[in-house]
Amino acid sequence: MNWSRLGTTLAAMLLVAGNAVAQQAGQMPEQPLTGTLKKIKATGTITLGHRESSIPFSYLDNRAQPIGYAMDLCMKIVDAVKTQLAMPDLEVRVQPVTSSNRIPLLKNGTIDLECGSTTNSRGRQQQVAFGPTYFLINVSAAVKKSSGIDSIAQLDGRTVSTTSGTTSVPLLRAHQRGREVRVKEIYGKDHAEAFLLMAEDRAAAFVMDDILLAGQIANAKKPDLYKILPESLREEPYSMMLRKDDPQFKTLVDKAVGDVMRSGEIYAIYDKWFVQPIPPRRLNLHFPLKESLRKAFLEPNDNGI
């Protein structure tokens, strides 16, 4: 009898039987790790990219620690990574990012997941991937109430501020072409700086996403001095960013965030940041859930615009 051949045959049979049992139990045979999950397993760390002034999505508290709606959702992803990789003591690092450097830092591996206020656009999808939509915004403008400005058209011939690296600039230019509104643009490195340009009268308006405008106004020394114009340039979806062509990590992100949405847990997280006082100054944005976002929670998707 060829004992070597018999041993090989028995080993193969046991492998097939083991896979069959795993499949019957609703489990798939383990696949080799790739992409971000492989990197996390090898280094023992995951690095989250965060913003410093994107209230209430991702910003610094009075201890200079990143907090916010997007950070809470990203920590749900971290929990899923810990479970899948059996790494309960996984080290979580944080790295500040800006509108200009968030994509380069993700692509070069400095960060593994971007947790901020980033629009999921088809243009960006050429470079990165996105998780499920977790917020929907309208691009508009904040102005001083004393300015007499009530519409985008009244910005013709004026200077406006916006944040470098955001989608607001191309949208404003498209709006200018459509309605012959010509403006001079100046840029802040982040939302706080761009708002300050308007607050100090170096710009007549700050063009940005409505919820970020609301956050900056609420955080201002005298919030009653400002208002948001009722016009919208476009509705845009926010999502967390991850590296492109990384199917294992994308599947984990989609499931982790999708589970939070389908279970209804997302509503408590939303209320925590948009309709209740938030740290560090106990501001309340009074920004109730829109029906369009409720639908996105019921049917999680990563559709870009």
ZIPE-V968505 format. One record per run of one state. SS is the DSSP state (h for helix, s for strand, l for the rest). FROM is the first residue (numbers start at 0). TO is the last residue. If there is no record, write none. Layout:
ss=SS from=FROM to=TO
ss=SS from=FROM to=TO
This chain:
ss=l from=0 to=1
ss=h from=2 to=23
ss=l from=24 to=33
ss=h from=34 to=42
ss=l from=43 to=43
ss=s from=44 to=49
ss=l from=50 to=51
ss=s from=52 to=53
ss=l from=54 to=56
ss=s from=57 to=59
ss=l from=60 to=64
ss=s from=65 to=66
ss=l from=67 to=67
ss=h from=68 to=83
ss=l from=84 to=89
ss=s from=90 to=95
ss=l from=96 to=100
ss=h from=101 to=106
ss=l from=107 to=111
ss=s from=112 to=114
ss=l from=115 to=117
ss=s from=118 to=118
ss=l from=119 to=122
ss=h from=123 to=125
ss=l from=126 to=126
ss=s from=127 to=129
ss=l from=130 to=133
ss=s from=134 to=143
ss=h from=144 to=146
ss=l from=147 to=150
ss=h from=151 to=154
ss=l from=155 to=157
ss=s from=158 to=162
ss=l from=163 to=166
ss=h from=167 to=178
ss=l from=179 to=182
ss=s from=183 to=187
ss=l from=188 to=189
ss=h from=190 to=198
ss=l from=199 to=203
ss=s from=204 to=208
ss=h from=209 to=218
ss=l from=219 to=221
ss=h from=222 to=224
ss=s from=225 to=227
ss=l from=228 to=233
ss=s from=234 to=237
ss=l from=238 to=239
ss=s from=240 to=242
ss=l from=243 to=245
ss=h from=246 to=262
ss=l from=263 to=263
ss=h from=264 to=273
ss=l from=274 to=276
ss=s from=277 to=277
ss=l from=278 to=281
ss=s from=282 to=282
ss=l from=283 to=289
ss=h from=290 to=297
ss=l from=298 to=304
